[in-house]
Amino acid sequence: MPTSDYDVAIAGAGLAGASLALRLARGGAKVALLDASSFPRDKVCGEFLSPECWGVLDRMGLAGEVVDAGYHAIHFVRISTPGRREIVAEVGGRDGLPGIGLSRSWLDARIVQRAREAGADVFEASRVVGAIIEADRVVGVCGRGSEPFEVRASITIAADGRHSALVKQTGRTRGRSWSRPRLFGLKRHYQTIDPEAAERPGTVGLHLVRGGYGGTCLIEDRSTNLCALLPESMVKERRGDLDRVARECLGRNPVLARLLDSGEPLGDWKTVANVRVQVSTPTLLGILYLGDAQGTVDPLGGQGMTMAFLGAEVLHPMVQEALAGHQTVDPDLQSKVQATWHRRFDRRVHWCRAFHHLLINPAFIDLGSTLGKMASTVLAGCYRQTRDHDWLAATRS
């Protein structure tokens, strides 16, 4: 890959980076989209989209394709404990729109393909390892694919995840919750013959264990996605033996034990270490952050994928305006992007943090389950608070 010049270089072709590339390319921008992986590819993710994402998918022209892919419609969340207690609450939209169970391997690959068709240059298997910096300004990215490369651009965007090399080089990151242990994420798909072992149709499950949980939902091929979050100490104590971690830690919850005992694994474990809630701020000009590279959220609220999509929608008009006015990424633009992101997402980040502290405690759920319908009503109301106040209007726009 030779040195190239673009309007925008985006490192990371996940939901945030690829959807932004799609929008910018449709608007006529010359976009380079780079990712270390080749698509389709799997990754650690709960594979649940909240109902407000229907509007985002429709605005990208992808809603019909998601329907045709056979997504799993999700209307309820089920929280279970090792003590066999449960709370079930509605998470579907007020106008009947369901949440979406859909694999990242399908969704990411489809958006990347649409970005390519819109005119973006997509470079797969191309790992960005740093920024090109001239006079204390980021003017592009460098990395290695089949050979070393440089991609220069008017605007550079780091959308390559929570451990982004670009963010480490060009900004600062601070944690938003230091009171919890370091967490470790692991994920695997399972095919089940026993219908009681799979997650219930129409439901996303949050099955609690000591210090963590395993989330389950059906996806488009009717397999069950198991995505768990546990203290890193549990993994270290078992010397990284993930099957043993699943059996001895996740297996303490009867729902997860049944899935692990009777389900057929579809591939190896996918993992991610050092999972924490954080937010990043650029300290060099010329670069903007997006997706997990900008900020992360506690996964128990089910807002990770949604925030990736909505974050691209927030950033798109500001990048487009800068390109139209031949503006560079100056302190004013960076401050505007940061302020807009926090205004849009801080509320849901705080609510999802509260979910983590409350739902991660099985004893609290055991007690709450004794309240019957009241517990379900309160939980459903709390989930609604993680969404935009105008999310209903957004889904119809």
Residue pairs with C-beta under 8 A, 6 or more apart in sequence:
1 123
1 126
1 145
1 146
1 147
1 149
1 151
2 149
3 149
3 150
3 151
3 152
4 32
4 121
4 150
4 151
4 152
5 152
5 153
6 30
6 31
6 32
6 121
6 151
6 152
6 153
6 154
7 24
7 29
7 30
7 31
7 153
7 154
7 155
7 323
8 21
8 24
8 29
8 30
8 31
8 32
8 153
8 154
8 155
8 156
8 157
8 319
8 323
9 31
9 32
9 34
9 140
9 141
9 151
9 152
9 153
9 155
9 156
9 157
10 17
10 20
10 21
10 31
10 32
10 33
10 34
10 157
10 159
10 290
11 17
11 34
11 35
11 128
11 141
11 156
11 157
11 158
11 159
11 160
11 164
11 166
12 34
12 35
12 128
12 158
12 159
12 160
12 161
12 164
12 290
12 291
12 293
13 21
13 33
13 34
13 35
13 37
13 39
13 108
13 112
13 115
13 122
13 124
13 159
14 35
14 43
14 108
14 159
14 160
14 161
14 291
14 292
14 308
15 107
15 108
15 111
15 291
15 305
15 308
15 309
15 312
16 159
16 290
16 291
16 292
16 308
16 309
16 311
16 312
17 33
17 35
17 157
17 159
17 160
17 290
17 291
17 312
18 33
18 108
18 111
18 112
18 115
19 56
19 60
19 111
19 115
19 308
19 309
19 312
19 313
20 157
20 159
20 290
20 312
20 315
20 316
20 319
21 31
21 33
21 115
21 120
21 122
22 60
22 111
22 114
22 115
22 118
22 120
23 60
23 312
23 313
23 316
24 31
24 120
24 316
24 319
24 320
24 323
25 31
25 115
25 118
25 119
25 120
26 118
26 119
27 320
28 119
29 319
29 320
29 323
30 119
30 121
31 115
31 119
31 120
31 121
32 120
32 121
32 123
32 151
32 153
33 112
33 115
33 120
33 121
33 122
33 123
34 123
34 126
34 128
34 141
34 143
34 151
35 112
35 122
35 123
35 124
35 125
35 126
35 160
36 125
36 126
36 127
36 128
36 160
37 124
37 125
38 124
38 125
39 108
39 109
39 112
39 113
39 124
40 105
40 106
40 108
40 109
41 105
41 108
41 109
42 103
42 104
42 105
42 187
42 267
42 270
43 104
43 108
43 187
43 270
44 185
44 186
44 187
44 227
44 270
44 271
44 272
45 104
45 187
45 227
45 304
45 305
46 204
46 215
46 217
46 225
46 227
46 299
46 302
46 304
46 305
47 101
47 102
47 103
47 104
47 217
47 219
47 225
47 227
47 305
48 74
48 99
48 100
48 101
48 204
48 215
48 217
48 302
48 305
49 99
49 100
49 102
49 305
49 306
49 309
50 91
50 99
50 302
50 303
50 306
50 386
50 387
51 91
51 92
51 93
51 97
51 98
51 99
51 100
51 387
51 391
51 395
52 93
52 306
52 310
52 387
52 388
52 391
52 394
52 395
53 100
53 305
53 306
53 309
54 63
54 93
54 97
54 100
54 395
55 391
55 394
55 395
55 396
55 397
56 306
56 309
56 310
56 313
56 394
57 63
57 66
57 309
58 395
59 313
59 397
60 111
60 114
61 114
62 110
62 111
62 114
65 110
66 100
66 102
66 107
69 102
69 106
69 110
69 220
70 220
70 221
71 100
71 101
71 102
71 219
71 220
72 100
72 101
72 102
72 201
72 202
72 217
72 218
72 219
72 220
72 222
73 98
73 99
73 100
73 101
73 202
74 91
74 92
74 98
74 99
74 100
74 101
74 202
74 203
74 204
74 217
75 90
75 91
75 92
75 98
75 99
75 202
75 203
76 88
76 89
76 90
76 91
76 92
76 200
76 202
76 203
76 204
77 88
77 89
77 91
77 203
77 204
77 205
77 206
77 302
77 379
77 383
78 86
78 87
78 88
78 199
78 200
78 203
78 204
78 205
78 206
79 86
79 87
79 88
79 89
79 205
79 206
79 207
79 208
79 359
79 365
79 379
80 86
80 205
80 206
80 207
80 208
80 253
80 254
80 255
80 365
81 208
81 253
81 362
81 365
81 366
81 369
82 208
82 209
82 210
82 252
82 253
82 254
82 362
83 362
83 366
84 254
85 365
85 366
85 369
86 369
87 365
87 368
87 369
87 375
87 376
87 379
88 203
88 376
89 375
89 376
89 377
89 379
89 380
89 383
90 376
90 380
91 99
91 204
91 302
91 380
91 383
92 98
92 99
93 391
93 392
93 395
94 392
95 392
95 395
95 396
97 395
98 202
99 204
99 302
101 204
101 217
101 218
101 219
101 220
101 225
102 219
102 220
103 189
103 219
103 220
103 221
103 225
106 220
112 122
112 124
115 122
116 122
123 145
123 149
123 151
125 145
125 146
126 143
126 144
126 145
126 149
127 143
127 144
127 145
128 141
128 142
128 143
128 160
128 165
128 166
129 142
129 143
129 144
129 165
130 141
130 142
130 143
130 165
130 166
130 169
131 138
131 140
131 141
131 142
131 156
131 166
131 169
131 170
131 284
131 287
132 138
132 139
132 140
132 141
132 142
132 150
132 152
133 139
133 170
133 284
136 284
136 285
137 284
137 285
137 286
137 328
138 156
138 170
138 284
138 285
138 286
138 287
138 329
139 152
139 153
139 156
139 286
140 150
140 151
140 152
140 153
140 156
141 150
141 151
141 153
141 156
141 166
142 148
142 149
142 150
142 151
143 149
154 323
154 328
155 286
155 287
155 288
155 319
155 322
155 323
155 328
155 329
156 166
156 286
156 287
156 288
156 329
157 287
157 288
157 289
157 290
157 315
157 319
158 164
158 166
158 167
158 170
158 287
158 288
158 289
158 290
158 293
159 289
159 290
159 291
159 293
160 166
160 293
161 291
161 292
161 293
162 274
162 275
162 276
162 278
162 292
162 293
162 296
163 274
164 280
164 289
164 292
164 293
166 287
166 293
167 173
167 280
167 289
167 293
170 282
170 283
170 284
170 287
171 280
171 281
171 282
171 283
171 284
171 287
171 289
172 280
172 281
172 283
173 278
173 279
173 280
173 281
174 278
174 279
174 280
175 276
175 277
175 278
176 277
176 278
176 279
176 295
176 349
176 353
177 276
177 277
177 298
177 353
177 356
180 276
180 356
181 211
181 231
181 232
181 233
182 231
182 232
182 233
182 273
182 274
182 275
182 276
183 212
183 229
183 230
183 231
183 232
183 274
183 275
183 276
184 229
184 230
184 231
184 232
184 234
184 235
184 271
184 272
184 273
184 274
184 275
185 227
185 228
185 229
185 271
185 272
185 273
185 275
186 227
186 228
186 230
186 242
186 245
186 246
186 269
186 270
186 271
186 272
187 225
187 226
187 227
187 228
187 269
187 270
187 271
188 226
188 265
188 266
188 267
188 268
188 269
188 270
189 219
189 223
189 224
189 225
189 226
189 265
189 266
189 267
190 197
190 198
190 223
190 224
190 226
190 259
190 263
190 264
190 265
190 266
191 223
191 224
191 263
191 264
191 266
192 198
192 223
192 224
192 259
192 262
192 263
192 264
193 262
193 264
194 258
194 262
196 258
197 224
197 258
197 259
197 261
197 262
197 263
198 218
198 222
198 224
198 259
198 263
199 205
199 216
199 217
199 218
199 224
201 218
203 217
204 215
204 216
204 217
204 302
205 214
205 215
205 216
205 217
205 255
206 213
206 215
206 300
206 359
207 213
207 214
207 215
207 216
207 250
207 253
207 255
207 256
208 253
208 359
208 360
208 361
208 362
208 365
209 230
209 249
209 250
209 252
209 253
209 256
209 362
210 249
210 252
210 362
211 230
211 231
211 234
211 360
212 228
212 229
212 230
212 231
212 234
212 249
212 360
213 228
213 229
213 300
213 359
213 360
214 226
214 227
214 228
214 250
214 253
214 256
215 225
215 226
215 227
215 228
215 229
215 299
216 224
216 225
216 226
216 227
216 255
216 256
216 259
217 224
217 225
218 224
218 225
219 225
223 266
224 259
224 263
226 250
226 256
226 259
227 299
228 246
228 250
229 275
229 299
230 245
230 249
230 250
232 273
232 274
234 245
234 249
235 242
235 245
238 244
238 245
238 248
242 269
242 271
246 256
246 260
247 260
250 256
250 257
250 260
251 257
251 260
275 296
276 296
277 296
277 297
277 298
277 349
277 353
278 295
278 296
279 294
279 295
279 296
279 342
280 289
280 293
280 294
280 295
281 289
281 338
282 288
282 289
282 334
285 328
285 329
285 330
285 331
285 334
286 328
286 329
287 329
288 315
288 319
288 329
288 333
288 334
288 337
289 337
290 311
290 312
290 315
291 307
291 308
291 311
291 312
292 304
292 308
294 311
294 341
295 341
295 345
295 349
296 304
297 303
297 304
297 307
297 345
297 348
297 349
297 352
298 349
298 352
298 353
298 355
298 356
299 352
300 352
300 355
300 356
300 359
300 360
301 348
301 351
301 352
301 355
301 356
301 383
301 386
302 383
302 386
303 348
303 352
303 386
307 345
307 348
310 344
310 345
310 388
311 341
311 344
311 345
314 340
314 341
314 344
315 337
318 333
318 336
318 337
318 340
321 327
322 328
322 329
322 333
327 333
344 388
347 385
348 385
348 386
348 387
351 382
351 385
351 386
352 386
354 382
355 382
355 386
358 364
359 365
368 375
368 378
368 379
369 375
371 378
388 394
